């Protein structure tokens, strides 16, 4: 899909069923795959906030994640070309993670997702059950 595709053109192609990837799949499938996994969305969100972040700082921002899980998720994101890992061989040694150019391209996606979330988050909760009715 060309970047110059307008929303109206998108809708026309979508309704005509001519909007697929080269493999014939839904064009949203690659982005949805990126967010699969328990911690990926939160890790990516942290990288939206911080230009570069150390492993330990990232772990503090994600209560409940284990070192193993964080390492595995960061490794996967790095293999997908979304995150870069930079090792500093200083005393003490440390590692920093940041978005690659491909990862930074997710910022408009997060913007749109945040707009949707801010608009609908309160309305998506079920109302509390009424007693005595």
PyMOL commands that set and color helices and strands:
alter all, ss='L'
color gray80, all
select helices_A, chain A and resi 7-15+29-34+40-49+55-61+67-79+101-104+107-124
alter helices_A, ss='H'
color red, helices_A
select strands_A, chain A and resi 53-54+83-88+94-99
alter strands_A, ss='S'
color yellow, strands_A
deselect
rebuild
show_as cartoon
